[in-house]
């Protein structure tokens, strides 16, 4: 690493908090130094395909980092991948991903930036659509772009390699996705591109294409994928283990209170705006005997306030206390991992050990003694999707159940 001014050192510390990898750190320090000396802000890019209408807390991990760079004075480019969404991102897929229709893309894109602006400073954000330059490429330009990368290089991608070896079909258009995403960096002259760890290959393609175009290659900042409420899989709406940023305050609060004490620290690092020193102090307090539930309450309040208001956050706490604390949920509640979602409530009660048999579970439901997250269960046919739930029988039997697909 080169010698750095105090300002550059502070920026590097801010950028690297919670990140998975910064490629190449010394190059980025050089970029920051030149930016400081010239007064020219760096161009920082984040691309998101509008594959779903709503964002969840997993998306905000990288958005938070983008906001930090924005606060450092750099130009943030929020790129909506309306063109790449037509191809379909093959990242992490074991089968060809169905592309979205133009109508679906437009509908989803309408809400994306509004929701992202709940984290970013909208007035200081450059919003772009990658159809601006990719539509203009045309067939000739796309062929020229495809000529810059070999099939062998594409098969270095882990997901492509696995599909190829297993005989699972790979459509030719899927090879175009990382090329088109990489070309976005050329078009935008990006200095830094952000993405999840699963996007590393695509981000590296952009770096190489920039070099071929005679541009200074972008640096790459990858952020970890936020583990969902089940503590196992990455946060995803399809897995049912997510916290949507537009959910009701009480729902956001309750879901965050359901995470394990161990996962809480990772959420604090990736989602909270507290300093690392403040988080370290909290860890020391918990190690010294402070109830981790207190820390979890503060985290839930912070997140609800960010996406709603302080009044809404306090109201969510009050609602949570009314539903849970008055029910005397113990601090040492047992945690049970179950599979097979959707899972029937009777099976969940039996497998979690709360009921010795299905008949006993049914009897408790019919007598009104079973609750899920504080709400009485009245239907013994109830099916629980993947996610985390606090199950209760009577006043003394509790279990936090994490159900996976």
C-alpha positions in Angstrom: 0.0 0.0 0.0 1.3 3.5 -0.8 1.7 6.2 1.7 -1.6 7.8 2.3 -2.9 11.2 3.6 -5.2 11.2 6.6 -8.2 11.8 4.3 -7.3 8.8 2.0 -6.6 6.6 5.0 -10.0 7.4 6.4 -11.7 6.7 3.0 -9.9 3.4 2.8 -11.0 2.4 6.3 -14.6 3.4 5.5 -14.7 1.5 2.2 -13.2 -1.7 3.5 -15.5 -2.0 6.5 -17.4 -5.2 6.2 -16.3 -5.8 2.6 -15.3 -9.2 1.3 -12.6 -8.0 -1.1 -11.1 -4.9 -2.6 -9.4 -5.4 -5.9 -6.8 -3.9 -6.2 -6.4 -2.1 -2.8 -3.2 -0.3 -3.8 -4.8 0.9 -7.1 -7.8 2.2 -5.3 -5.6 4.1 -2.8 -3.9 5.7 -5.8 -7.2 6.6 -7.3 -8.3 8.2 -4.0 -5.0 10.1 -3.7 -5.4 11.5 -7.3 -9.0 12.4 -6.6 -8.0 14.3 -3.4 -5.2 16.2 -5.2 -7.3 17.0 -8.3 -10.7 17.5 -6.7 -12.2 15.2 -9.3 -14.6 12.7 -7.6 -14.3 9.1 -8.4 -17.1 7.5 -10.5 -18.6 4.7 -8.4 -21.0 2.3 -10.1 -23.6 -0.2 -8.8 -25.8 -2.1 -11.3 -29.0 -3.9 -10.3 -31.3 -5.7 -12.6 -35.0 -5.0 -11.8 -35.9 -8.6 -11.4 -38.3 -8.0 -8.5 -40.4 -4.9 -7.6 -39.1 -4.6 -4.0 -35.8 -4.4 -2.2 -34.9 -6.2 1.0 -32.2 -5.7 3.6 -29.8 -7.9 1.7 -29.8 -5.3 -1.1 -29.0 -2.5 1.3 -25.7 -4.0 2.3 -24.2 -2.7 -0.9 -26.4 0.4 -1.0 -25.1 1.3 2.5 -21.5 1.1 1.1 -22.6 3.2 -1.9 -23.9 5.9 0.5 -20.7 5.9 2.4 -18.8 6.6 -0.8 -21.3 9.3 -1.6 -20.7 10.9 1.7 -17.0 10.9 1.0 -17.7 13.1 -2.0 -17.6 10.7 -4.9 -20.1 10.4 -7.8 -22.5 7.5 -7.3 -24.0 5.9 -10.4 -27.1 3.8 -9.7 -27.4 1.7 -12.9 -30.7 0.0 -13.6 -30.0 -3.0 -15.8 -33.1 -2.8 -18.0 -31.1 -4.3 -20.9 -29.3 -7.0 -19.0 -32.5 -8.1 -17.4 -33.7 -9.0 -20.8 -30.9 -11.6 -20.9 -31.2 -12.9 -17.4 -28.3 -13.1 -15.0 -27.0 -16.7 -14.9 -24.9 -16.1 -11.8 -25.4 -18.9 -9.3 -28.0 -20.6 -11.4 -28.0 -24.3 -12.2 -30.4 -23.8 -15.1 -31.1 -21.1 -17.7 -32.8 -18.2 -16.0 -36.0 -17.1 -17.8 -35.6 -13.5 -19.0 -38.1 -10.9 -17.9 -40.5 -9.3 -20.4 -40.0 -5.5 -21.1 -43.3 -4.9 -19.3 -42.1 -6.6 -16.2 -38.8 -4.7 -16.3 -40.5 -1.3 -16.6 -42.8 -2.1 -13.8 -40.0 -3.2 -11.5 -37.7 -0.4 -12.5 -40.3 2.3 -11.5 -39.9 1.4 -7.8 -36.2 0.5 -7.7 -34.7 4.0 -7.5 -37.4 5.3 -5.1 -36.6 2.5 -2.7 -32.8 2.9 -3.2 -33.3 6.6 -2.4 -34.3 5.5 1.1 -30.5 4.8 1.6 -28.9 7.0 -1.0 -28.9 10.8 -1.4 -31.2 11.0 -4.4 -30.1 14.5 -5.3 -26.5 13.4 -5.5 -27.1 10.2 -7.4 -26.7 9.7 -11.1 -29.4 7.3 -12.3 -28.8 5.5 -15.6 -30.2 2.6 -17.6 -27.9 0.3 -19.5 -30.2 0.2 -22.5 -28.8 3.7 -23.3 -25.7 2.3 -24.8 -26.4 -1.4 -25.2 -29.4 -0.9 -27.5 -27.1 1.3 -29.7 -24.6 -1.5 -30.1 -26.7 -3.3 -32.5 -25.9 -6.7 -33.9 -22.5 -5.7 -35.3 -21.4 -4.2 -32.0 -22.6 -7.2 -30.0 -20.6 -9.5 -32.3 -17.5 -7.3 -31.8 -18.0 -7.4 -28.1 -18.4 -11.2 -28.1 -15.2 -11.5 -30.0 -13.3 -10.1 -27.0 -13.8 -13.1 -24.8 -13.2 -16.8 -25.3 -15.5 -19.7 -24.4 -12.6 -21.2 -22.3 -12.6 -18.0 -20.2 -16.3 -18.1 -19.7 -16.1 -21.7 -18.5 -13.8 -20.5 -15.7 -17.0 -19.4 -14.0 -17.9 -21.9 -11.4 -21.6 -22.1 -12.2 -20.9 -22.5 -15.9 -18.3 -25.2 -15.2 -20.7 -27.2 -13.1 -23.5 -27.0 -15.6 -21.1 -27.9 -18.5 -19.7 -30.9 -16.6 -23.2 -32.1 -15.6 -24.6 -31.8 -19.1 -27.0 -29.1 -18.0 -27.8 -26.8 -20.9 -26.1 -23.4 -21.2 -27.7 -21.1 -23.7 -25.3 -19.0 -25.8 -27.1 -15.8 -24.7 -26.0 -16.4 -21.1 -22.4 -15.9 -22.2 -23.4 -12.4 -23.3 -24.5 -11.3 -19.8 -21.0 -10.8 -18.2 -19.8 -9.1 -21.4 -22.7 -6.7 -21.5 -22.4 -5.9 -17.8 -18.7 -5.4 -18.3 -19.4 -3.0 -21.2 -21.5 -0.9 -18.8 -18.2 0.0 -17.0 -16.7 1.1 -20.3 -19.6 3.2 -21.1 -19.7 4.9 -17.7 -15.9 5.1 -17.3 -16.3 3.6 -13.8 -13.4 4.0 -11.3 -15.0 1.5 -8.9 -17.7 -1.0 -9.2 -19.6 -2.6 -6.3 -21.3 -5.9 -6.2 -22.0 -9.0 -4.1 -19.4 -11.8 -3.8 -21.4 -13.8 -6.4 -20.7 -11.0 -9.0 -16.9 -11.1 -8.9 -16.5 -12.8 -12.3 -18.8 -10.2 -14.0 -17.0 -7.3 -12.3 -13.6 -8.6 -13.5 -14.9 -8.8 -17.1 -15.6 -5.1 -16.9 -12.1 -4.4 -15.6 -10.6 -6.3 -18.6 -12.8 -4.6 -21.2 -11.9 -1.2 -19.8 -8.2 -2.1 -20.2 -8.8 -3.1 -23.8 -10.6 0.2 -24.5 -7.6 2.1 -23.2 -9.3 3.2 -20.0 -7.8 2.8 -16.5 -9.3 -0.4 -15.2 -11.9 0.0 -12.5 -11.3 -1.4 -9.0 -13.7 -3.9 -7.6 -15.4 -3.9 -4.2 -17.3 -7.0 -3.3 -19.7 -7.1 -0.3 -20.8 -10.3 1.4 -24.2 -11.7 0.8 -26.4 -11.1 3.9 -27.6 -14.3 5.5 -31.3 -14.5 5.8 -33.5 -14.9 8.9 -33.0 -18.7 8.9 -29.3 -18.2 9.5 -28.4 -20.5 6.7 -29.3 -19.3 3.2 -28.7 -15.8 1.7 -31.5 -13.4 2.2 -34.1 -13.9 -0.6 -37.7 -13.3 -1.2 -38.0 -16.7 -2.9 -36.7 -18.4 0.2 -39.0 -16.5 2.6 -36.1 -15.5 4.9 -36.1 -11.8 4.0 -36.9 -8.4 5.6 -38.4 -6.1 3.0 -37.6 -2.4 3.4 -41.2 -1.5 2.7 -42.7 -3.9 5.2 -44.7 -2.6 8.1 -42.6 -1.3 11.0 -43.9 -4.0 13.3 -43.0 -6.7 10.8 -39.5 -5.4 10.3 -39.0 -5.1 14.1 -40.3 -8.6 14.8 -38.3 -10.3 12.1 -35.1 -8.7 13.3 -35.8 -9.7 16.8 -36.1 -13.3 15.6 -32.5 -13.6 14.4 -30.0 -15.6 16.5 -27.7 -13.8 18.9 -24.7 -14.9 16.8 -26.2 -13.6 13.5 -27.0 -10.3 15.3 -23.3 -9.3 15.2 -23.1 -9.8 11.4 -26.2 -7.8 10.9 -24.7 -5.0 13.0 -21.6 -4.9 11.0 -23.3 -4.9 7.6 -26.5 -3.0 8.3 -25.9 -0.7 11.2 -24.4 2.8 10.9 -22.7 2.4 14.3 -18.9 2.6 14.2 -16.9 -0.6 14.5 -15.5 0.6 17.8 -19.1 1.0 19.1 -20.0 -2.5 18.0 -16.8 -3.9 19.7 -17.9 -2.1 22.9 -21.3 -3.8 22.7 -19.6 -7.2 22.3 -17.6 -6.6 25.4 -20.7 -5.6 27.3 -22.5 -8.8 26.2 -19.5 -10.9 27.1 -19.6 -9.2 30.5 -23.2 -10.2 31.1 -25.4 -7.7 29.3 -28.5 -9.3 27.7 -27.9 -9.6 23.9 -31.6 -8.9 23.5 -31.0 -5.3 24.4 -28.5 -5.0 21.5 -31.0 -6.6 19.1 -33.7 -4.1 20.2 -31.4 -1.2 19.4 -30.6 -2.7 16.0 -34.3 -3.2 15.2 -35.0 0.4 16.2 -32.3 1.7 14.0 -33.4 -0.2 10.9 -37.1 0.6 11.4 -36.3 4.3 11.9 -34.2 4.4 8.7 -37.0 3.2 6.5 -40.0 4.7 8.4 -39.5 7.1 11.3 -38.4 7.3 14.9 -42.1 7.4 16.0 -42.8 4.2 13.9 -39.8 2.5 15.4 -40.9 3.2 19.0 -44.4 2.1 18.1 -43.0 -1.2 16.7 -41.1 -1.7 20.0 -44.2 -1.1 22.0 -46.1 -3.5 19.9 -43.4 -6.1 20.2 -43.2 -5.8 23.9 -47.0 -6.1 24.2 -47.0 -9.3 22.1 -43.8 -10.9 23.4 -42.4 -9.6 26.7 -45.8 -9.8 28.4 -45.9 -13.4 27.3 -42.7 -13.9 29.3 -40.6 -15.4 26.4 -37.4 -16.6 28.1 -34.0 -15.2 27.1 -32.6 -18.7 26.6 -35.2 -19.8 24.1 -34.1 -23.0 22.3 -33.4 -22.8 18.5 -34.4 -25.6 16.2 -33.6 -26.0 12.4 -36.2 -27.8 10.3 -36.5 -28.5 6.6 -39.2 -29.2 4.2 -40.9 -25.8 3.8 -43.8 -25.3 3.5 -44.2 -27.2 6.8 -47.4 -27.9 8.6 -47.9 -26.3 12.0 -48.6 -29.7 13.5 -45.4 -31.1 12.2 -43.4 -28.0 13.3 -44.7 -28.4 16.8 -43.8 -32.0 17.0 -40.4 -31.8 15.3 -39.4 -28.8 17.5 -40.1 -30.9 20.6 -42.9 -28.6 21.8 -45.5 -31.4 21.4 -44.8 -35.1 22.0 -47.2 -36.2 19.3 -49.3 -34.9 16.4 -52.4 -35.6 18.4 -51.1 -33.4 21.3 -50.2 -30.6 18.9 -53.7 -30.7 17.4 -55.3 -30.7 20.9 -53.3 -27.6 21.9 -54.3 -25.8 18.7 -57.9 -26.6 19.2 -57.7 -25.3 22.8 -56.2 -22.0 21.7 -52.8 -22.7 23.4 -50.6 -22.3 20.3 -49.1 -19.1 19.1 -46.7 -18.1 16.3 -44.8 -14.9 16.9 -47.4 -14.0 19.5 -50.4 -14.6 17.3 -52.9 -17.3 18.2 -53.1 -20.2 15.8 -56.6 -21.2 14.9 -56.1 -23.4 11.8 -54.4 -26.8 12.3 -53.8 -27.0 8.6 -51.6 -23.9 8.6 -48.5 -24.2 6.4 -45.3 -22.3 7.4 -43.1 -21.1 4.6 -39.3 -20.9 4.9 -38.3 -18.4 7.6 -37.9 -18.0 11.3 -40.7 -18.2 13.8 -41.2 -18.2 17.6 -43.6 -21.1 18.4 -45.3 -21.2 21.8 -47.5 -23.7 23.6 -49.1 -22.4 26.7 -47.1 -19.9 28.9 -43.9 -21.9 29.3 -43.0 -23.8 26.1 -41.1 -21.8 23.5 -38.9 -22.5 20.5 -37.4 -20.4 17.8 -37.8 -22.5 14.7 -35.8 -21.9 11.5 -37.5 -23.6 8.6 -35.6 -24.0 5.3 -36.9 -25.1 1.9 
